[in-house]
């Protein structure tokens, strides 16, 4: 893979072409939908991150990328001012996979696939010269990547086992994923602990990579 020379001022036309290329790459990696979004229009709400705590999510305080350790919504709102675009993608999964009381290989693999796509897209952007590209995934990276019996190494003051894959979820930092997906014209439904998968036509898992 050729590596782009770092330029002081990236041409907007090149950036848009690269973003389109990343959309195609996301689809090749297993995403079902991918599109470029305006970073300034990504909704970030304190209430979204608060929902990780009330009612408390199973991932709360279990790893360095989940609340209360994840970046705060106020930090993300400030961060977004430095970025022009985001590459948003989603994978459609059977609603049954998203049941919160499931802890099996299929569910784990579904969430892990989002982390892997984010990592590869972020890497592709980095080597194209967009060296400040940064990604956000879905769910807890700890439950997707790590052995629960060992705990999060970072919270123990040690190195992360998967530094190139572990990322905070979009929800963990306050991004309103429901609204973002709906505004993109994609189908999405609320999915809570009491939801009956048979009543939900499709489940979605989304990821986002910000690019300057």
C-alpha positions in Angstrom: 0.0 0.0 0.0 1.6 3.3 -1.0 1.9 5.9 1.8 1.0 9.5 1.1 3.4 12.3 1.8 2.2 14.6 4.5 1.1 17.9 3.1 0.6 21.2 5.0 -2.7 21.8 3.4 -4.7 18.8 2.1 -6.6 19.5 -1.0 -10.4 19.3 -0.4 -11.0 17.5 -3.7 -8.4 14.8 -2.6 -10.1 14.6 0.8 -13.5 14.0 -0.7 -12.1 11.4 -3.1 -10.4 9.6 -0.1 -13.7 9.7 1.9 -15.5 8.1 -1.0 -12.8 5.5 -1.2 -13.2 4.7 2.5 -16.9 4.2 2.0 -16.2 1.6 -0.6 -13.5 0.1 1.7 -16.0 -0.1 4.6 -18.4 -2.1 2.4 -15.6 -4.4 1.3 -14.8 -5.0 5.0 -18.4 -6.1 5.7 -20.4 -3.0 6.3 -23.9 -2.9 4.7 -24.1 0.9 4.5 -21.5 3.7 4.5 -21.7 7.4 3.9 -19.8 10.6 4.5 -21.3 12.9 7.1 -20.6 16.5 8.0 -18.7 16.5 11.3 -20.4 19.7 12.5 -23.8 17.9 12.3 -22.9 14.9 14.4 -25.3 15.2 17.4 -23.7 14.9 20.8 -25.8 15.0 23.9 -24.9 14.7 27.6 -28.1 12.7 28.0 -26.8 9.9 25.7 -23.7 9.3 27.9 -25.8 9.6 31.0 -27.9 6.7 29.8 -24.8 4.5 30.2 -25.2 5.2 33.9 -29.0 5.3 34.4 -30.1 2.6 34.0 -26.6 1.3 34.4 -25.1 -0.5 31.3 -23.4 -3.8 31.8 -20.2 -2.1 30.5 -20.2 0.8 32.8 -16.9 1.2 34.7 -15.6 -2.1 33.2 -13.0 -0.6 30.9 -11.0 2.5 30.0 -13.2 3.2 26.9 -16.5 3.1 28.7 -18.1 5.7 31.0 -17.0 7.1 33.4 -13.6 6.8 31.8 -14.5 7.6 28.2 -14.1 11.1 26.8 -17.0 13.3 28.0 -19.6 14.8 25.6 -18.2 18.3 26.2 -14.8 17.0 25.0 -16.3 15.5 21.9 -18.2 18.6 21.0 -15.0 20.5 21.2 -13.1 17.8 19.2 -15.7 17.8 16.4 -14.8 21.5 15.7 -11.4 20.3 14.5 -12.8 17.8 12.0 -14.6 18.4 8.7 -16.0 15.0 7.9 -16.8 11.6 9.3 -17.2 8.2 7.7 -20.3 6.6 9.1 -21.0 2.9 8.5 -23.3 0.2 9.8 -23.8 -3.5 9.7 -27.2 -5.0 9.8 -27.6 -8.0 12.1 -30.5 -10.2 13.2 -32.3 -8.5 16.1 -31.8 -11.6 18.2 -28.0 -11.0 18.2 -28.5 -7.7 20.1 -30.3 -9.1 23.1 -28.5 -7.9 26.2 -28.7 -11.1 28.1 -26.7 -12.9 25.4 -23.0 -13.4 25.9 -22.1 -15.8 23.1 -19.7 -16.0 20.2 -22.2 -14.6 17.6 -22.9 -11.5 19.6 -19.3 -11.0 20.5 -18.2 -11.5 16.8 -20.8 -8.9 15.6 -19.5 -6.2 17.9 -15.9 -7.2 17.3 -16.4 -6.8 13.6 -17.2 -3.1 14.1 -14.0 -2.5 16.0 -12.1 -4.2 13.3 -13.7 -2.1 10.5 -13.0 1.1 12.5 -9.4 0.1 13.0 -8.8 -0.6 9.3 -10.5 2.5 8.1 -8.6 4.6 10.6 -5.4 3.0 9.5 -6.2 3.6 5.8 -6.9 7.3 6.5 -3.7 7.6 8.5 -1.5 6.3 5.7 -3.3 8.5 3.2 -2.0 11.4 5.1 -5.0 12.1 7.3 -2.9 11.3 10.4 -5.4 12.7 12.9 -8.2 10.3 11.8 -9.9 8.9 14.9 -12.5 6.2 15.2 -15.5 5.3 17.4 -17.2 1.9 17.6 -20.2 0.1 19.0 -20.6 -1.4 22.5 -17.9 -2.2 24.9 -14.4 -3.0 23.5 -13.8 -5.0 26.7 -16.7 -7.4 26.2 -15.8 -7.7 22.5 -12.1 -8.2 22.7 -11.0 -9.2 26.2 -11.2 -12.1 28.6 -13.7 -10.9 31.2 -11.8 -12.9 33.9 -8.7 -10.8 33.4 -10.4 -7.4 33.6 -9.4 -4.3 31.7 -5.6 -3.9 31.9 -5.7 -0.2 31.5 -7.8 0.3 34.6 -5.1 -1.7 36.4 -2.5 0.7 35.2 -1.1 -1.7 32.6 -1.0 -1.5 28.8 -4.1 -2.2 26.7 -4.0 -5.7 25.1 -5.5 -4.3 21.9 -4.5 -0.7 21.5 -5.1 -0.7 17.7 -8.6 -2.0 18.1 -9.9 -0.7 21.4 -12.1 2.4 20.9 -14.9 4.0 22.8 -18.4 3.5 21.4 -20.2 6.4 19.8 -22.8 6.3 22.6 -20.2 6.2 25.3 -19.0 9.7 24.3 -22.5 11.1 23.8 -23.1 10.7 20.1 -26.8 10.2 19.4 -26.5 7.2 17.1 -30.2 6.7 16.7 -30.6 10.3 15.4 -27.5 10.1 13.3 -28.6 6.8 11.6 -32.1 8.0 11.1 -30.9 11.3 9.6 -28.8 9.3 7.1 -32.0 7.6 5.8 -31.3 4.2 7.3 -33.7 2.1 9.2 -33.3 1.8 13.0 -35.4 0.9 15.9 -35.1 1.3 19.7 -33.8 -1.8 21.3 -34.0 -2.2 25.1 -33.7 -5.0 27.6 -37.4 -5.9 27.3 -37.5 -5.8 23.5 -38.8 -8.8 21.7 -36.5 -9.5 18.7 -39.5 -10.7 16.7 -40.9 -7.2 16.9 -37.8 -5.5 15.5 -37.2 -5.9 11.8 -33.5 -5.3 11.9 -30.7 -4.7 14.3 -27.9 -2.2 13.6 -24.3 -1.8 14.7 -22.6 1.4 13.7 -19.1 2.8 13.6 -17.6 6.2 12.8 -14.2 7.5 11.7 -13.5 11.3 11.9 -11.2 12.7 9.2 -9.8 16.2 8.9 
